Amino acid sequence: MDVPLGYDLLVDPDLPPTLPRTTVDLPAGAPVTTAAGALEQFLRQTTGPAEVVIAVEGQPVGATSRAFIAAEFPTATRALGDGDRAAQPGQSTAYRLIRFECGSCDRAVYRVFYDERTNPVCEEAGHGRMRLAP
Ligand SMILES: [Zn+2]
């Protein structure tokens, strides 16, 4: 699994080595701008964890944080933070996030695509595939 160019720029070097329990999983070949947009949307929209694992096809690349993305990608933050423009059709669909949940623990995975054949699998042994969140 080759990590697309530039993903190292998204990783917050100050986070502890223990990975967060929530993941943003990107498809192979997704450009770093897609990854940054998905992360920004996740960190802006959810009231959940401020730290998240970045993964490509389920393989963790590293972890990042709300503060780090806001500091490193201020342009993306401003564009997505503009409530009126962000709400217009066609503007936000590129990074629409789909949430998957484990049925047995609190782990969650967000993706920018949906393919029912490849729902993410929980990292905890025996928990199996995650389900699409209601
Ligand atoms: Zn689980």
Residues whose N, C-alpha, C, O or C-beta is under 5 A from the ligand:
A	BS01	ZN	C102 S104 C105 R107 C122 E124 H127
